[in-house]
Amino acid sequence: MGRIQQLPASVVTKIAAGEVIERPASVVKELLENSIDAGATRIDIDLEQGGTELIRVVDDGHGIEPADLPLVFASHATSKLRDADDLFRIGTLGFRGEAMASIGGVAKVTLQSRATGRADGCELLCDGGTPSALRPWNGSCGTRVEVRHLFFNTPVRKKFLRTVSTELGHVVEKVTQLALANPSLHLVLRHNDRIVHEVPADANLADRVGLFFGREVRDALIDVAAGQGPVELTGFVADPACDRGNAKHQYLFVNGRCVRDRSLGHALQEAYRGLLMTGRYAVAFLFLRVPPDQVDVNVHPTKSEVRFRDSQALYHLVRAAVQRALRARNLVPRLQLPAAEAPTAVVEEFPPAGMFPLSAPPEPSERTIPAQLSVPGLAPPAMPHAAPSVPGIESAGLPQRAIQIHDAYLVIETPDGMLVVDQHALHERILYEQLRRRVRDGKLEVQRLLIPEPIELTMEQAAAILEAGPQLGELGLAVEDFGGGTVAVSSYPALLGRVSVTQIVQSVVDVLATKDRPPTRDQLFERLLATMACKAAVKAGDRLSPEEIDYLMRLRPTVEDSHHCPHGRPTSLVFSRQELDKQFKRG
């Protein structure tokens, strides 16, 4: 007997399902797309336990004819294609005929449908890939699908599912995408009999953005509209002040389908060049209408990627349209005036900063390094355990006084040349090690709020934060579920006293919103520490007083790794006397 054998149909179905159905959110996406293709104006989604136990989708579309029902759970059976040429003029969200077969192969499914104009409907069951005979059903026009016990026959797949809140967050993300793409669709999402989101049919795009992403994003929207021949671009981008730490708030829709496209994402970021800091991303909701024969949607198992016939033209269209929209708002980067340019009356209102006063207000033109760097009442820590970073500087006792250039770098002479220090990277490393040491020793100061502060997030973000609650609690950040996509913060590290609670939470969200596998506990802990230190550290552009510069340089030799910030960037560069002599061509 040969080694190559034809796989049984049941195995083929499970393999196909592995490509299409990854988690409950995949099921919801496929069922919603079928409902939209059926012309539904209202769709109700009910979930239990994040969709792992029950997913019910009910629509008022045109329904399925009784003669078509026996083929619903058959592989590659569809009403949306007739021949290969149709692949290049697809006008529907679904087209492969794989979704229902894949869902039926890994769950217990009940499908009930009544076609428009029919007096009654039919019911069909599918248990792990085995369909039943048709039975009469007397429901209203439209289709009702119940998916129970997802992955009941593939326990290995079920083990890869996350917590209920995380799976619910993924479902909400898919619902968000389809709600944004279909502004006349009435959507209701319930979880365990509680309404999570209800989007009325008369809610326009801006209203839907506000519903899912909060008032901050809604109020920052800027209209985008452009066209080039048969191609049309519409939607919104957000004010650069409403940026994010990752690209998850960049939504691109092509012919009503939410997709990822690296080229168009780059075009969007290029349009914001000069308006965003490095590592920050724009918020955008952009909709492209492209002739179906100019785009190939059959390039990815989940149809989340597309290929354009003329991607360069679309790149230039998106970049130019967004640039025009931003210029029309006359956006000017908000820079703080240096002390020499600040109004004299304002400068004189506050005394010069001393050695990190505990109660004095900050100078308007200078940022005071937080007093919480060391325990109040104690002198700056001595230098007991770290070797000098550059020979000759620290060994002579106090370092020579450094000077600040470009409000970003500290320059100091060394016996063998010159040392240039990145003030932000160094301060970030100092705070990171202090924070880590205090957490380890149980001596972290925590600021408790008399009234917990609610922070609006997306459901997916809220789920991620709540899942990481124990680790956040160890860092002094206490968060609780406040309902919907809102979390309530009741405490945070005192070290971050100069950072708003919203900024702290958003920074944590950026750490948790990883596209790859979720971080381990230790990885999450280290990333959160690094993020908190980064937020609390002085920034490039902050003018420091001579005393503050001296204090930073005193702390430099006390850290274990003074050469790198927690994110791996160098904190300093050494220019030797020999290199300087060589550049100036001195023998």
C-alpha positions, 0 to 999 in steps of 0.5 A: 500500500502506498504512503500517500492516501486521500484524507477522509472528508471529516479531516479535510473539513477540520483542516479547512476550518483551521484556516477560516475559523480561528476563534469565536470572532471568526464565526461572528465575522462570517455569519455577519458577512452572510447576513449583509450579503443577504441584504439585512437591515438589522442584525442581532448577535447574542453570545454566551461565554465570549462566544465559546458556548453560544453564538446566535446571529439573527437577520432580516435578510432575504433568507434561503430557499428550501431547495438551497438549504441542503448545500449550505454546509457543503464545501465550496457551495455558494450562490455568489460565484458561477465561474472563475471570471467572477473572482475578478468582479466580486461585489459581495463579502463572501464568495468561496463557499467555505464558511458554513462548512468550516463552522459546521465542522467544528461546532453544533449548528442550527440554521433556520431560514425563511425566504422572502415571499415564502409562507414558511421556512425550514430548519437544518442541523449540523453536528460536527460536519454531519447535516440532518434532514430538513424540517419545517420552521415557522419563523419570520423572514430572514435567517437565524443561525445558532452555533454552540460548543465551538471546537467541541470536537477539536479540543486542541484548538479549544485550548488555544482560546483566551479568557472570556473577556479577551474573546469578547474583545475580539468579537467586538472588534469584528462587529466594529469593523462591519458597523463602520463599513455599513452605516445604514445597518442596525446592529445589536450585540449582547453578551450573557443577555446584556447589551454590549453595543447597539448601533441604530441604523440612523447613526452616521459614521462619525457617531459610530466612531464615537460609540466604539472609540469614545468622545476623544476620537469623535471630537478629533475627526477630520474629513477626508474626501478625494477621487481619481477616475473611478476610485473614490476615497472618503472617511476621517483621520484624527488630529495628530494630538489624538495619536496612538502607540500602535496602528490598531486604530487605523481602519482601511476599508476597500469596497466595504471590506476591512483589510490590512495593506502595508503600502496604504498604511505607510502612505497614511503615516507619510501624510502625518510626517512631521506631526507625529513623534517617532513610534506614534501612529495616526488614527484613521477610518478610510474607505476606498471604492475601487472597481472590482476588476482593479482589486483581487480579494482572493489572496488570504484565507480570511480575506483580510488582505487584498492586491491592487492592480495599481497600488502606486496610484492608490498610495499617492491618492491616500497620502495627498488626500490626507495631507490636504485634510491636515493642511486645511486644519492649519495644524501647528506642532505645539512646542513649548517656548524656551526660557529665553523666549517666554514672557518675563512676567510668567517666568518671574511668577515662579522662583528658579527651580531648586534641587527637586522641590517637593511642593513648588509648582513646575517652571513653565519653561523648564520641566522639573525632574520628579521629586519621587526619584528618591525617597523624600528626605533622603539624599540622592543614592550613593554609588556603591555597586556600579562600575564607572561607565566611562573611565575617569569621570566618576572615579574622581568623585563628583563629575564635572558639570555637563552642559545641555545642548538642543534641550536634549543632550548633555555634554561633558568633558572626559580625560580621554575625550567627550561624552554625549548623553541622551537626557531622556534615555538616561533618566528613563534607565534610572527610573526603570531600575528604581521602579523595578527595585521598589516593586521587588522590595515592596516599597513602591509608593502608590497614589490612591484616588478618592474617586476612581477615574473612568477611562473609555476604551474599546472592548478589546482594549478593556478586556486586555487591561482587565486580563492583565489586572494582577500584573498591573496591581503589582505595579500600583495600577489598580483597574476595575471593570466599569461596564462596556468598554470603560475601566475605572482606575483607583490607584497608580504609581506615585512616580507617575504623578505628573502623567495623566491617568488617561495617558498611563492607561493608554500607554499600558494599552499600547504594551498589551495590544501586541499583534503577535502572541501575548507576552509572558508574565515576566515579559509583560512586567518588564514592558510595563516597567519600561513604559512607565519609566518612559512616561515619567522621564524628562523628554527631548525638548525639556530644558533642565536647570544646572542642578537638575543636570548635575543630579542626573549625572550623579545618578548615572553611575548608580544604575546597573546598565547606564549604557542603554535605556530599557528599550535598548537605545544607547544612553550615551556616546563617547568621542575620544580625544584621538578621534577628535584630533583625527577629524581636525587633522591634528598629527 
